[in-house]
Amino acid sequence: MTDQSQRIKLDFNNVLRVGAEHGLTEQELDAATEQLRQAIQAVQQRRQGGDLRWMELPYADTGEIEQLAADLRDQFENFVVLGIGGSALGNIAVNTALNGPFYNQLTGRKTPRLFVLDNSDPEFNAGLLDVIDPAKSVFNVITKSGSTGETLSSFLFFRDAVQKAVGADKIKDHFVLTTDPAKGPLRELVNQEGFRSLPVPDGVGGRFSVLSPVGLLSAAVTGIDIKQLLAGAAYADELTREADPWQNPAALGALIQYLLYGKGVDIVVMMPYAQRLKDVADWFAQLWAESLGKKLSRTGETVNVGPTPVKALGATDQHSQVQLYVEGPFNKLINFIRVEQFAEQGALPAGYADMDAFAYLTGHSFAELINAEQEATAIALTEAGKPSMTHIVPEINAFTVGQLLYLLEVQTAIAGELFGIDAFDQPGVEAGKIATYALLGRSGYEQQRQQIEQALGQNNPRAVV
Ligand code: PA5
């Protein structure tokens, strides 16, 4: 695929425009070219060594997923994803981007409503039962490890609701378990009880799994063209395996953020100017934070490194966060996402022509307005000496969304190389999971519980007011 018209571009002119103190110069980028070339090479070498299997997802066969999706689509009114982190955020991002924010409210829709429950909040879980009939719902339980407490508790909760609605012998018909192909408690259940299942391919970590069965089943059930999603990712693969850093948008995106981090710009604000891409910012926040926030370097030194991702939405957050970004500290890079062609222009009708506040809007469209607002924010930031860059998306479709997700994943992998850390583990998350098991009395975690109790026993009574 070489349809240049669908290519996402990275414009970082504003990083250069703000100059050396808070931005970057071409000389600084040039000086890092060799380091960047090596980082690109290191990622591709790890891939060739079989290490980074998420990079092969664009080329996977989707037949089984499409077949299952077609069966489920005909049988159920509601498709509910139960998962958390990388086992939920991609589903939400793809759905909002391609089905739109009002998908569940659409009338005359031929595909099931989609709900993604990614929290153990009791009111959130119980609240779903106020709007769905479990007898008309199928639940996709997604957990790679098969043991995440939040997800398994949701499984128990909705399994019970399904049992009450349809009886114990029909429970299985209402669940699809997406988990490790060979191991883990959920895989055991699949083997013992015969639940339908899909694999989270071996070697594909949660936050890099959106283009695997983790993200593809809910997309296919709701009618998204998953082949196009993967075709877009394959195109991004073509662009981001480019060895020349100056032709590689993922590499330059990673380098800019790495070099700015060295100048104290340690926050990246992901700010799409498109409601449909709002949840891509959420997905990116996890990808960036969990991959790059690390205590140890690859050589075992303590580095406590990691840029902080912040999610924002244009134009909404112009009236919330942008004041801080323009006038606050010089510690942020704003990463805009701009859509060139919206599917709807939203022409603004004429009205109140005798009032200045309305007159200038007439003859324009929402599409023009939101893009002018993005440009205006970028100008204000540049004038204030704050760096920004923009991913320019030609239009929002399955191809460009697949391309964007894969591009940002490769950017993360290359950034991991530049920062010298392992972007693919998450010991900090595991620590939280272990503490939860210990607090709730899971067997095998007695020692951790003892340690926690000891630490909590040292509470200073004056420290709670
Ligand atoms: O990216 C990751 O690895 C994590 O965010 C996981 O996706 C998250 O912790 C959920 O894990 P699991 O899929 O094993 O339930």
Boltz pocket constraint, residues with backbone or C-beta under 6 A from the ligand:
constraints:
  - pocket:
      binder: B
      contacts: [[A, 84], [A, 85], [A, 86], [A, 87], [A, 142], [A, 143], [A, 144], [A, 145], [A, 146], [A, 147], [A, 148], [A, 151], [A, 205], [A, 206], [A, 207], [A, 208], [A, 290], [A, 426], [A, 429]]
      max_distance: 6.0
